[in-house]
Amino acid sequence: MRPKNFTLTAGQVHRCATALLQDDLKLPDHGPKCRAEPLLPLWFYAAARATSVSDTCRCLRDAPSDEAARSALIATAPDIAELQRRLDVALAGDLPRPLRLGGPRARPATWS
């Protein structure tokens, strides 16, 4: 029999992505008003809409100011090699074993 279909809401996807990445990225808080937890969905939104962090902060009701979000990103993000390593660990955690071990299907088409 075919498996039953179910629908994911945008909120469920956001919560899952945040939970998946938050543990492995280990981004520290940047002051009491700009914690790491609400910044991940902010950056997801900016990436999904291919827009700037400033524009995202203007669009979202409960977002921090664009300057606070930008300074938090600059102050807390590791260098690009370390960030990529952490993202690889986070995203490979739930992959089937053959994909984690490498092979032709292990990388998305956008990676070179």
MODELLER restraints for C-alpha pairs under 7 A, 6 or more apart:
rsr = mdl.restraints
at = mdl.atoms
rsr.add(forms.Gaussian(group=physical.xy_distance, feature=features.Distance(at['CA:14:A'], at['CA:41:A']), mean=6.75, stdev=0.5))
rsr.add(forms.Gaussian(group=physical.xy_distance, feature=features.Distance(at['CA:18:A'], at['CA:40:A']), mean=6.38, stdev=0.5))
rsr.add(forms.Gaussian(group=physical.xy_distance, feature=features.Distance(at['CA:18:A'], at['CA:41:A']), mean=6.78, stdev=0.5))
rsr.add(forms.Gaussian(group=physical.xy_distance, feature=features.Distance(at['CA:20:A'], at['CA:90:A']), mean=6.39, stdev=0.5))
rsr.add(forms.Gaussian(group=physical.xy_distance, feature=features.Distance(at['CA:21:A'], at['CA:90:A']), mean=5.64, stdev=0.5))
rsr.add(forms.Gaussian(group=physical.xy_distance, feature=features.Distance(at['CA:24:A'], at['CA:86:A']), mean=5.93, stdev=0.5))
rsr.add(forms.Gaussian(group=physical.xy_distance, feature=features.Distance(at['CA:24:A'], at['CA:89:A']), mean=6.96, stdev=0.5))
rsr.add(forms.Gaussian(group=physical.xy_distance, feature=features.Distance(at['CA:24:A'], at['CA:90:A']), mean=5.37, stdev=0.5))
rsr.add(forms.Gaussian(group=physical.xy_distance, feature=features.Distance(at['CA:25:A'], at['CA:86:A']), mean=5.52, stdev=0.5))
rsr.add(forms.Gaussian(group=physical.xy_distance, feature=features.Distance(at['CA:25:A'], at['CA:87:A']), mean=6.68, stdev=0.5))
rsr.add(forms.Gaussian(group=physical.xy_distance, feature=features.Distance(at['CA:27:A'], at['CA:36:A']), mean=6.10, stdev=0.5))
rsr.add(forms.Gaussian(group=physical.xy_distance, feature=features.Distance(at['CA:27:A'], at['CA:76:A']), mean=6.11, stdev=0.5))
rsr.add(forms.Gaussian(group=physical.xy_distance, feature=features.Distance(at['CA:27:A'], at['CA:77:A']), mean=6.70, stdev=0.5))
rsr.add(forms.Gaussian(group=physical.xy_distance, feature=features.Distance(at['CA:28:A'], at['CA:36:A']), mean=6.00, stdev=0.5))
rsr.add(forms.Gaussian(group=physical.xy_distance, feature=features.Distance(at['CA:28:A'], at['CA:76:A']), mean=6.19, stdev=0.5))
rsr.add(forms.Gaussian(group=physical.xy_distance, feature=features.Distance(at['CA:29:A'], at['CA:35:A']), mean=4.36, stdev=0.5))
rsr.add(forms.Gaussian(group=physical.xy_distance, feature=features.Distance(at['CA:29:A'], at['CA:36:A']), mean=4.78, stdev=0.5))
rsr.add(forms.Gaussian(group=physical.xy_distance, feature=features.Distance(at['CA:30:A'], at['CA:36:A']), mean=6.97, stdev=0.5))
rsr.add(forms.Gaussian(group=physical.xy_distance, feature=features.Distance(at['CA:30:A'], at['CA:72:A']), mean=5.51, stdev=0.5))
rsr.add(forms.Gaussian(group=physical.xy_distance, feature=features.Distance(at['CA:34:A'], at['CA:64:A']), mean=6.85, stdev=0.5))
rsr.add(forms.Gaussian(group=physical.xy_distance, feature=features.Distance(at['CA:34:A'], at['CA:68:A']), mean=6.78, stdev=0.5))
rsr.add(forms.Gaussian(group=physical.xy_distance, feature=features.Distance(at['CA:43:A'], at['CA:53:A']), mean=6.99, stdev=0.5))
rsr.add(forms.Gaussian(group=physical.xy_distance, feature=features.Distance(at['CA:46:A'], at['CA:52:A']), mean=5.97, stdev=0.5))
rsr.add(forms.Gaussian(group=physical.xy_distance, feature=features.Distance(at['CA:46:A'], at['CA:53:A']), mean=5.91, stdev=0.5))
rsr.add(forms.Gaussian(group=physical.xy_distance, feature=features.Distance(at['CA:46:A'], at['CA:56:A']), mean=5.73, stdev=0.5))
rsr.add(forms.Gaussian(group=physical.xy_distance, feature=features.Distance(at['CA:53:A'], at['CA:66:A']), mean=6.44, stdev=0.5))
rsr.add(forms.Gaussian(group=physical.xy_distance, feature=features.Distance(at['CA:54:A'], at['CA:66:A']), mean=4.60, stdev=0.5))
rsr.add(forms.Gaussian(group=physical.xy_distance, feature=features.Distance(at['CA:57:A'], at['CA:63:A']), mean=5.33, stdev=0.5))
rsr.add(forms.Gaussian(group=physical.xy_distance, feature=features.Distance(at['CA:57:A'], at['CA:64:A']), mean=6.41, stdev=0.5))
rsr.add(forms.Gaussian(group=physical.xy_distance, feature=features.Distance(at['CA:57:A'], at['CA:65:A']), mean=6.07, stdev=0.5))
rsr.add(forms.Gaussian(group=physical.xy_distance, feature=features.Distance(at['CA:57:A'], at['CA:66:A']), mean=5.42, stdev=0.5))
rsr.add(forms.Gaussian(group=physical.xy_distance, feature=features.Distance(at['CA:92:A'], at['CA:100:A']), mean=6.16, stdev=0.5))
rsr.add(forms.Gaussian(group=physical.xy_distance, feature=features.Distance(at['CA:99:A'], at['CA:105:A']), mean=6.67, stdev=0.5))
rsr.add(forms.Gaussian(group=physical.xy_distance, feature=features.Distance(at['CA:99:A'], at['CA:106:A']), mean=4.89, stdev=0.5))
rsr.add(forms.Gaussian(group=physical.xy_distance, feature=features.Distance(at['CA:100:A'], at['CA:106:A']), mean=6.68, stdev=0.5))
